[in-house]
């Protein structure tokens, strides 16, 4: 019970930190807060600027501003993008579904690929094939995500012409979407797999020395059944934590991949917001990403407790 | 030349203590085993070890010349090794400048596999590139020629959109990419080391507070936060270094804390505390030297990931346009038509350089990591 309280406290303070950061950033960064809050390249007259200043409450004390900001958050009010002339929450709502689809499919594929290959590579780390796979995954994990995406785009879409190089679909059918998403998903899944693979491999190498593995062998089980019935179950526990922490990493990786493949998700939105200095949009996007990473972590903790009985019943 | 001799064999020590006697027997076995092991090693000729334990003393390495030997060099115990051994000097080691690195390589040589050595050479190559770009580069990076030129004899990798020689840009970019990586890794290592040491050594509420803070920071998504900070703070290399350094210390802090918790219970720390040394003194002289082997690989990995982050941020246009790193080159190649025109000689080299350099650093980092079996012995070291 004690650890559950600690965990809850930890998540609450993470949440508080994220919200506070989001509130404080435009107000304490160098430059005029009004400019920071509406974006730099928007042209407004002095009178309008004063109007916005009073409207946003920037001349009130910080405490009042903070409580107003929190009340706004409770109504899903993330501010107003003066570039796109619409509320930030609406803009994000339209785009986030696609990014979540891209990330979600890649996380699942990457986890399966990483766990399977990692288990095999850890079971017999000395064979040539497994050493080759190990080197390959190290190389992938050392590449910047967008460079691999560029390579895939260059080779498979431009040179070979196998895949389209732009957009989510031609006609909104499942087949078309899958065809368009094949390359981006495979790049992102490879990244996710490379991280899972390295952890899984090390974990299997450790676990196979344990006594229960020896006992399973003494019972006369085959290699594959020792590996998949006994060792993988224990070795894949660290993967759950890693998946949650990696969710943030993959989310940012997805941003770059979307830019390279010109997919209209959060990534291109953020890219345009950086170029146009659209601060409210950037902040809103950061808040949404940070909160989804937080949720993923909470989910992973619950999953961990459900999968591993030792966590549920502490000795 | 005197053959290997183990002192235990010649003059069996008689200990009053049964426990010590058993230990001596175990040591003797280990000694014989080590001999067989060392015989197989081609790099170390003429090994003989002398090791004696006086009752009451914890552990002594007695360094004795074998009768036939003229000059001996004493190698210290490598972590995890049971016996110290005496070795005749080879000619390279007689030159003082070479001695330290060679001894170091011999000590850690067995950890470094083929890949790690390849990584080391690659890293040295990139370091040379970063330190002496003007020596390698054919032109100054600001010099202008005909834009969009294909590779030729005068320009090995062609020219970019404003006519700079790409090969020269590549050499000069090494310094900036690697500087960002190493500098931010230094910052993050310093922070992680401090927080890990403090919370591991003092435990109690300090530990709860610092580790709670670490967990909170760990959840923050790094790249989005750096994107938003970079957008507000107008790009500059120094801000990038600072932000990257301030946001990537958590995993190091956790590992250092775990190690410190182990080491603070060991005999030498307890006796140092008993003698009344200050916590700061104990941490700096007793604990830090014993956690270097976990900090070093983490430092290298932090460098590697900082370089990737730098490249990614440059790609978004959040880098410093006045200092062209590899990431910036790649970003320009993408946004200024190098990719559409299929000028592979423009976008491939910087990307490959980033990948290879990051890989070299990571491989060297893996090489520093002790093998699973050795960690246990290090922990038991009392």
Interface residues (C-beta under 8 A of the other chain):
Chain A: X6 X9 X10 X11 X13 X14 X17 X18 X21 X25 X26 X29 X30 X31 X36 X135 X138 X139 X141 X142 X143 X144 X145 X146 X147 X150 X151 X154 X158 X205 X206 X245 X248 X249 X251 X252 X255 X256 X259 X260 X270 X271 X273 X274 X275 X277 X279 X282 X283 X285 X286 X289 X290 X293 X294 X297
Chain B: X115 X212 X215 X216 X218 X219 X220 X221 X222 X223 X224 X225 X227 X228 X229 X231 X232 X233 X304 X308 X311 X312 X315 X316 X317 X318 X327 X330 X334 X339 X342 X344 X347 X351 X354 X355 X358 X359 X362 X363 X372
